[in-house]
Amino acid sequence: TDVVLPGAMQGKDLFDKVKISMPELPVLFMSGYTRNSIAHAGRLDEGVRLLEKPFTPDALVRIVRQVLDEDAGARNGLY
């Protein structure tokens, strides 16, 4: 999800709602803002997965693969 969404609900709000019913769902945030500015604004917690815009299709594929692999490893007790 994007960190900044139109309307009242933001990416972190969406994340919080989805995690209630799907706690195992891997989540990747994206934003045109830098990680540093997002963290300082309190929009995301430290350590969340964030892809900064603009990004290439290859970068998107790599990070999605990484997120899925890390989550699979965590579920299988590898991390």
Backbone atoms as SQL, in Angstrom:
CREATE TABLE atoms (id INTEGER PRIMARY KEY, chain TEXT, resi INTEGER, resn TEXT, atom TEXT, x REAL, y REAL, z REAL);
INSERT INTO atoms VALUES
  (1, 'A', 1, 'THR', 'N', 0.837, -1.178, 0.000),
  (2, 'A', 1, 'THR', 'CA', 0.000, 0.000, 0.000),
  (3, 'A', 1, 'THR', 'C', 0.885, 1.246, 0.000),
  (4, 'A', 2, 'ASP', 'N', 0.349, 2.302, -0.535),
  (5, 'A', 2, 'ASP', 'CA', 1.063, 3.570, -0.461),
  (6, 'A', 2, 'ASP', 'C', 0.936, 4.101, 0.970),
  (7, 'A', 3, 'VAL', 'N', 1.941, 4.822, 1.426),
  (8, 'A', 3, 'VAL', 'CA', 1.902, 5.387, 2.775),
  (9, 'A', 3, 'VAL', 'C', 0.837, 6.464, 2.864),
  (10, 'A', 4, 'VAL', 'N', 0.801, 7.343, 1.869),
  (11, 'A', 4, 'VAL', 'CA', -0.153, 8.455, 1.852),
  (12, 'A', 4, 'VAL', 'C', -1.250, 8.121, 0.843),
  (13, 'A', 5, 'LEU', 'N', -2.472, 8.013, 1.343),
  (14, 'A', 5, 'LEU', 'CA', -3.622, 7.704, 0.497),
  (15, 'A', 5, 'LEU', 'C', -4.583, 8.880, 0.502),
  (16, 'A', 6, 'PRO', 'N', -5.407, 8.993, -0.539),
  (17, 'A', 6, 'PRO', 'CA', -6.410, 10.069, -0.525),
  (18, 'A', 6, 'PRO', 'C', -7.478, 9.768, 0.525),
  (19, 'A', 7, 'GLY', 'N', -8.008, 10.794, 1.131),
  (20, 'A', 7, 'GLY', 'CA', -9.054, 10.608, 2.124),
  (21, 'A', 7, 'GLY', 'C', -8.500, 10.459, 3.524),
  (22, 'A', 8, 'ALA', 'N', -9.353, 10.023, 4.418),
  (23, 'A', 8, 'ALA', 'CA', -8.993, 9.955, 5.834),
  (24, 'A', 8, 'ALA', 'C', -8.093, 8.769, 6.165),
  (25, 'A', 9, 'MET', 'N', -8.300, 7.636, 5.485),
  (26, 'A', 9, 'MET', 'CA', -7.499, 6.455, 5.799),
  (27, 'A', 9, 'MET', 'C', -6.149, 6.531, 5.092),
  (28, 'A', 10, 'GLN', 'N', -5.105, 6.337, 5.845),
  (29, 'A', 10, 'GLN', 'CA', -3.747, 6.323, 5.302),
  (30, 'A', 10, 'GLN', 'C', -3.232, 4.887, 5.255),
  (31, 'A', 11, 'GLY', 'N', -2.069, 4.690, 4.655),
  (32, 'A', 11, 'GLY', 'CA', -1.516, 3.355, 4.498),
  (33, 'A', 11, 'GLY', 'C', -1.365, 2.601, 5.803),
  (34, 'A', 12, 'LYS', 'N', -0.911, 3.273, 6.847),
  (35, 'A', 12, 'LYS', 'CA', -0.752, 2.635, 8.159),
  (36, 'A', 12, 'LYS', 'C', -2.102, 2.229, 8.717),
  (37, 'A', 13, 'ASP', 'N', -3.126, 3.034, 8.501),
  (38, 'A', 13, 'ASP', 'CA', -4.476, 2.696, 8.945),
  (39, 'A', 13, 'ASP', 'C', -4.974, 1.433, 8.234),
  (40, 'A', 14, 'LEU', 'N', -4.748, 1.381, 6.928),
  (41, 'A', 14, 'LEU', 'CA', -5.127, 0.206, 6.147),
  (42, 'A', 14, 'LEU', 'C', -4.403, -1.029, 6.659),
  (43, 'A', 15, 'PHE', 'N', -3.114, -0.904, 6.876),
  (44, 'A', 15, 'PHE', 'CA', -2.290, -1.986, 7.421),
  (45, 'A', 15, 'PHE', 'C', -2.862, -2.486, 8.748),
  (46, 'A', 16, 'ASP', 'N', -3.165, -1.563, 9.655),
  (47, 'A', 16, 'ASP', 'CA', -3.697, -1.938, 10.968),
  (48, 'A', 16, 'ASP', 'C', -5.019, -2.691, 10.846),
  (49, 'A', 17, 'LYS', 'N', -5.904, -2.262, 9.952),
  (50, 'A', 17, 'LYS', 'CA', -7.197, -2.920, 9.778),
  (51, 'A', 17, 'LYS', 'C', -7.039, -4.312, 9.161),
  (52, 'A', 18, 'VAL', 'N', -6.199, -4.423, 8.154),
  (53, 'A', 18, 'VAL', 'CA', -6.012, -5.711, 7.481),
  (54, 'A', 18, 'VAL', 'C', -5.364, -6.722, 8.417),
  (55, 'A', 19, 'LYS', 'N', -4.410, -6.292, 9.215),
  (56, 'A', 19, 'LYS', 'CA', -3.697, -7.204, 10.118),
  (57, 'A', 19, 'LYS', 'C', -4.614, -7.841, 11.164),
  (58, 'A', 20, 'ILE', 'N', -5.749, -7.213, 11.459),
  (59, 'A', 20, 'ILE', 'CA', -6.687, -7.786, 12.418),
  (60, 'A', 20, 'ILE', 'C', -7.238, -9.110, 11.895),
  (61, 'A', 21, 'SER', 'N', -7.651, -9.125, 10.642),
  (62, 'A', 21, 'SER', 'CA', -8.249, -10.330, 10.081),
  (63, 'A', 21, 'SER', 'C', -7.253, -11.220, 9.342),
  (64, 'A', 22, 'MET', 'N', -6.110, -10.667, 8.950),
  (65, 'A', 22, 'MET', 'CA', -5.106, -11.426, 8.196),
  (66, 'A', 22, 'MET', 'C', -3.713, -11.142, 8.757),
  (67, 'A', 23, 'PRO', 'N', -3.431, -11.600, 9.979),
  (68, 'A', 23, 'PRO', 'CA', -2.160, -11.239, 10.625),
  (69, 'A', 23, 'PRO', 'C', -0.912, -11.757, 9.915),
  (70, 'A', 24, 'GLU', 'N', -1.047, -12.767, 9.093),
  (71, 'A', 24, 'GLU', 'CA', 0.113, -13.331, 8.397),
  (72, 'A', 24, 'GLU', 'C', 0.385, -12.673, 7.043),
  (73, 'A', 25, 'LEU', 'N', -0.459, -11.740, 6.635),
  (74, 'A', 25, 'LEU', 'CA', -0.308, -11.116, 5.330),
  (75, 'A', 25, 'LEU', 'C', 0.945, -10.256, 5.274),
  (76, 'A', 26, 'PRO', 'N', 1.855, -10.544, 4.340),
  (77, 'A', 26, 'PRO', 'CA', 3.030, -9.676, 4.199),
  (78, 'A', 26, 'PRO', 'C', 2.605, -8.317, 3.649),
  (79, 'A', 27, 'VAL', 'N', 3.253, -7.272, 4.133),
  (80, 'A', 27, 'VAL', 'CA', 2.889, -5.917, 3.714),
  (81, 'A', 27, 'VAL', 'C', 4.135, -5.172, 3.257),
  (82, 'A', 28, 'LEU', 'N', 3.977, -4.470, 2.157),
  (83, 'A', 28, 'LEU', 'CA', 5.031, -3.623, 1.610),
  (84, 'A', 28, 'LEU', 'C', 4.436, -2.236, 1.416),
  (85, 'A', 29, 'PHE', 'N', 5.070, -1.238, 1.990),
  (86, 'A', 29, 'PHE', 'CA', 4.648, 0.140, 1.803),
  (87, 'A', 29, 'PHE', 'C', 5.479, 0.759, 0.692),
  (88, 'A', 30, 'MET', 'N', 4.901, 1.747, 0.017),
  (89, 'A', 30, 'MET', 'CA', 5.638, 2.526, -0.971),
  (90, 'A', 30, 'MET', 'C', 5.309, 3.990, -0.763),
  (91, 'A', 31, 'SER', 'N', 6.251, 4.835, -1.152),
  (92, 'A', 31, 'SER', 'CA', 6.018, 6.265, -0.987),
  (93, 'A', 31, 'SER', 'C', 6.976, 7.078, -1.836),
  (94, 'A', 32, 'GLY', 'N', 6.520, 8.247, -2.209),
  (95, 'A', 32, 'GLY', 'CA', 7.374, 9.221, -2.873),
  (96, 'A', 32, 'GLY', 'C', 8.194, 10.015, -1.877),
  (97, 'A', 33, 'TYR', 'N', 7.865, 9.868, -0.601),
  (98, 'A', 33, 'TYR', 'CA', 8.632, 10.516, 0.465),
  (99, 'A', 33, 'TYR', 'C', 9.770, 9.598, 0.898),
  (100, 'A', 34, 'THR', 'N', 10.827, 10.164, 1.423),
  (101, 'A', 34, 'THR', 'CA', 11.942, 9.342, 1.889),
  (102, 'A', 34, 'THR', 'C', 11.568, 8.638, 3.185),
  (103, 'A', 35, 'ARG', 'N', 12.237, 7.548, 3.454),
  (104, 'A', 35, 'ARG', 'CA', 12.018, 6.798, 4.696),
  (105, 'A', 35, 'ARG', 'C', 12.198, 7.707, 5.910),
  (106, 'A', 36, 'ASN', 'N', 13.221, 8.545, 5.863),
  (107, 'A', 36, 'ASN', 'CA', 13.520, 9.440, 6.980),
  (108, 'A', 36, 'ASN', 'C', 12.371, 10.414, 7.241),
  (109, 'A', 37, 'SER', 'N', 11.831, 11.019, 6.191),
  (110, 'A', 37, 'SER', 'CA', 10.749, 11.982, 6.393),
  (111, 'A', 37, 'SER', 'C', 9.473, 11.292, 6.860),
  (112, 'A', 38, 'ILE', 'N', 9.223, 10.090, 6.414),
  (113, 'A', 38, 'ILE', 'CA', 8.035, 9.345, 6.835),
  (114, 'A', 38, 'ILE', 'C', 8.153, 8.959, 8.304),
  (115, 'A', 39, 'ALA', 'N', 9.331, 8.501, 8.707),
  (116, 'A', 39, 'ALA', 'CA', 9.544, 8.096, 10.102),
  (117, 'A', 39, 'ALA', 'C', 9.404, 9.304, 11.031),
  (118, 'A', 40, 'HIS', 'N', 9.982, 10.422, 10.632),
  (119, 'A', 40, 'HIS', 'CA', 9.897, 11.619, 11.472),
  (120, 'A', 40, 'HIS', 'C', 8.468, 12.156, 11.582),
  (121, 'A', 41, 'ALA', 'N', 7.679, 11.944, 10.543),
  (122, 'A', 41, 'ALA', 'CA', 6.289, 12.399, 10.572),
  (123, 'A', 41, 'ALA', 'C', 5.400, 11.436, 11.350),
  (124, 'A', 42, 'GLY', 'N', 5.962, 10.290, 11.752),
  (125, 'A', 42, 'GLY', 'CA', 5.195, 9.324, 12.527),
  (126, 'A', 42, 'GLY', 'C', 4.224, 8.511, 11.699),
  (127, 'A', 43, 'ARG', 'N', 4.417, 8.489, 10.391),
  (128, 'A', 43, 'ARG', 'CA', 3.498, 7.759, 9.517),
  (129, 'A', 43, 'ARG', 'C', 3.755, 6.256, 9.518),
  (130, 'A', 44, 'LEU', 'N', 4.987, 5.841, 9.768),
  (131, 'A', 44, 'LEU', 'CA', 5.330, 4.416, 9.784),
  (132, 'A', 44, 'LEU', 'C', 6.262, 4.122, 10.939),
  (133, 'A', 45, 'ASP', 'N', 6.189, 2.903, 11.419),
  (134, 'A', 45, 'ASP', 'CA', 7.106, 2.462, 12.461),
  (135, 'A', 45, 'ASP', 'C', 8.451, 2.126, 11.845),
  (136, 'A', 46, 'GLU', 'N', 9.484, 2.189, 12.655),
  (137, 'A', 46, 'GLU', 'CA', 10.816, 1.794, 12.199),
  (138, 'A', 46, 'GLU', 'C', 10.794, 0.328, 11.774),
  (139, 'A', 47, 'GLY', 'N', 11.573, 0.006, 10.771),
  (140, 'A', 47, 'GLY', 'CA', 11.734, -1.377, 10.368),
  (141, 'A', 47, 'GLY', 'C', 10.700, -1.920, 9.403),
  (142, 'A', 48, 'VAL', 'N', 9.709, -1.114, 9.008),
  (143, 'A', 48, 'VAL', 'CA', 8.733, -1.609, 8.041),
  (144, 'A', 48, 'VAL', 'C', 9.368, -1.666, 6.662),
  (145, 'A', 49, 'ARG', 'N', 8.808, -2.479, 5.823),
  (146, 'A', 49, 'ARG', 'CA', 9.315, -2.613, 4.453),
  (147, 'A', 49, 'ARG', 'C', 8.780, -1.444, 3.627),
  (148, 'A', 50, 'LEU', 'N', 9.703, -0.679, 3.046),
  (149, 'A', 50, 'LEU', 'CA', 9.321, 0.512, 2.289),
  (150, 'A', 50, 'LEU', 'C', 10.083, 0.564, 0.975),
  (151, 'A', 51, 'LEU', 'N', 9.352, 0.754, -0.090),
  (152, 'A', 51, 'LEU', 'CA', 9.925, 0.951, -1.418),
  (153, 'A', 51, 'LEU', 'C', 9.702, 2.408, -1.781),
  (154, 'A', 52, 'GLU', 'N', 10.793, 3.117, -2.008),
  (155, 'A', 52, 'GLU', 'CA', 10.690, 4.547, -2.325),
  (156, 'A', 52, 'GLU', 'C', 10.454, 4.745, -3.815),
  (157, 'A', 53, 'LYS', 'N', 9.532, 5.664, -4.121),
  (158, 'A', 53, 'LYS', 'CA', 9.244, 6.027, -5.513),
  (159, 'A', 53, 'LYS', 'C', 10.250, 7.072, -5.970),
  (160, 'A', 54, 'PRO', 'N', 10.536, 7.168, -7.214),
  (161, 'A', 54, 'PRO', 'CA', 10.120, 6.242, -8.259),
  (162, 'A', 54, 'PRO', 'C', 10.948, 4.962, -8.192),
  (163, 'A', 55, 'PHE', 'N', 10.373, 3.892, -8.664),
  (164, 'A', 55, 'PHE', 'CA', 11.094, 2.619, -8.707),
  (165, 'A', 55, 'PHE', 'C', 10.860, 1.967, -10.057),
  (166, 'A', 56, 'THR', 'N', 11.771, 1.099, -10.419),
  (167, 'A', 56, 'THR', 'CA', 11.661, 0.388, -11.687),
  (168, 'A', 56, 'THR', 'C', 10.842, -0.887, -11.481),
  (169, 'A', 57, 'PRO', 'N', 10.319, -1.441, -12.555),
  (170, 'A', 57, 'PRO', 'CA', 9.623, -2.722, -12.428),
  (171, 'A', 57, 'PRO', 'C', 10.526, -3.805, -11.817),
  (172, 'A', 58, 'ASP', 'N', 11.806, -3.803, -12.185),
  (173, 'A', 58, 'ASP', 'CA', 12.745, -4.781, -11.620),
  (174, 'A', 58, 'ASP', 'C', 12.899, -4.609, -10.114),
  (175, 'A', 59, 'ALA', 'N', 12.966, -3.363, -9.660),
  (176, 'A', 59, 'ALA', 'CA', 13.086, -3.119, -8.216),
  (177, 'A', 59, 'ALA', 'C', 11.837, -3.598, -7.487),
  (178, 'A', 60, 'LEU', 'N', 10.671, -3.388, -8.077),
  (179, 'A', 60, 'LEU', 'CA', 9.420, -3.842, -7.476),
  (180, 'A', 60, 'LEU', 'C', 9.400, -5.368, -7.375),
  (181, 'A', 61, 'VAL', 'N', 9.770, -6.032, -8.445),
  (182, 'A', 61, 'VAL', 'CA', 9.803, -7.504, -8.441),
  (183, 'A', 61, 'VAL', 'C', 10.768, -8.019, -7.383),
  (184, 'A', 62, 'ARG', 'N', 11.938, -7.416, -7.292),
  (185, 'A', 62, 'ARG', 'CA', 12.937, -7.867, -6.308),
  (186, 'A', 62, 'ARG', 'C', 12.425, -7.733, -4.880),
  (187, 'A', 63, 'ILE', 'N', 11.835, -6.583, -4.549),
  (188, 'A', 63, 'ILE', 'CA', 11.407, -6.389, -3.168),
  (189, 'A', 63, 'ILE', 'C', 10.172, -7.228, -2.841),
  (190, 'A', 64, 'VAL', 'N', 9.271, -7.408, -3.797),
  (191, 'A', 64, 'VAL', 'CA', 8.121, -8.282, -3.543),
  (192, 'A', 64, 'VAL', 'C', 8.612, -9.705, -3.295),
  (193, 'A', 65, 'ARG', 'N', 9.556, -10.167, -4.093),
  (194, 'A', 65, 'ARG', 'CA', 10.119, -11.505, -3.896),
  (195, 'A', 65, 'ARG', 'C', 10.777, -11.608, -2.519),
  (196, 'A', 66, 'GLN', 'N', 11.526, -10.582, -2.136),
  (197, 'A', 66, 'GLN', 'CA', 12.200, -10.556, -0.834),
  (198, 'A', 66, 'GLN', 'C', 11.185, -10.607, 0.309),
  (199, 'A', 67, 'VAL', 'N', 10.126, -9.822, 0.204),
  (200, 'A', 67, 'VAL', 'CA', 9.093, -9.795, 1.240),
  (201, 'A', 67, 'VAL', 'C', 8.435, -11.166, 1.365),
  (202, 'A', 68, 'LEU', 'N', 8.092, -11.766, 0.246),
  (203, 'A', 68, 'LEU', 'CA', 7.450, -13.077, 0.280),
  (204, 'A', 68, 'LEU', 'C', 8.389, -14.145, 0.839),
  (205, 'A', 69, 'ASP', 'N', 9.653, -14.100, 0.432),
  (206, 'A', 69, 'ASP', 'CA', 10.629, -15.074, 0.933),
  (207, 'A', 69, 'ASP', 'C', 10.873, -14.906, 2.427),
  (208, 'A', 70, 'GLU', 'N', 10.996, -13.656, 2.890),
  (209, 'A', 70, 'GLU', 'CA', 11.211, -13.412, 4.322),
  (210, 'A', 70, 'GLU', 'C', 10.021, -13.889, 5.141),
  (211, 'A', 71, 'ASP', 'N', 8.818, -13.623, 4.659),
  (212, 'A', 71, 'ASP', 'CA', 7.630, -14.055, 5.389),
  (213, 'A', 71, 'ASP', 'C', 7.530, -15.578, 5.417),
  (214, 'A', 72, 'ALA', 'N', 7.844, -16.222, 4.300),
  (215, 'A', 72, 'ALA', 'CA', 7.817, -17.687, 4.274),
  (216, 'A', 72, 'ALA', 'C', 8.847, -18.251, 5.232),
  (217, 'A', 73, 'GLY', 'N', 10.025, -17.641, 5.284),
  (218, 'A', 73, 'GLY', 'CA', 11.072, -18.078, 6.203),
  (219, 'A', 73, 'GLY', 'C', 10.663, -17.889, 7.651),
  (220, 'A', 74, 'ALA', 'N', 10.029, -16.766, 7.938),
  (221, 'A', 74, 'ALA', 'CA', 9.575, -16.494, 9.309),
  (222, 'A', 74, 'ALA', 'C', 8.496, -17.501, 9.722),
  (223, 'A', 75, 'ARG', 'N', 7.585, -17.798, 8.824),
  (224, 'A', 75, 'ARG', 'CA', 6.527, -18.756, 9.134),
  (225, 'A', 75, 'ARG', 'C', 7.085, -20.164, 9.354),
  (226, 'A', 76, 'ASN', 'N', 8.195, -20.468, 8.685),
  (227, 'A', 76, 'ASN', 'CA', 8.799, -21.786, 8.805),
  (228, 'A', 76, 'ASN', 'C', 9.892, -21.838, 9.879),
  (229, 'A', 77, 'GLY', 'N', 10.000, -20.782, 10.668),
  (230, 'A', 77, 'GLY', 'CA', 10.965, -20.762, 11.759),
  (231, 'A', 77, 'GLY', 'C', 12.401, -20.535, 11.339),
  (232, 'A', 78, 'LEU', 'N', 12.610, -19.996, 10.142),
  (233, 'A', 78, 'LEU', 'CA', 13.979, -19.765, 9.670),
  (234, 'A', 78, 'LEU', 'C', 14.526, -18.433, 10.112),
  (235, 'A', 79, 'TYR', 'N', 13.682, -17.487, 10.540),
  (236, 'A', 79, 'TYR', 'CA', 14.153, -16.161, 10.950),
  (237, 'A', 79, 'TYR', 'C', 13.736, -15.889, 12.378);
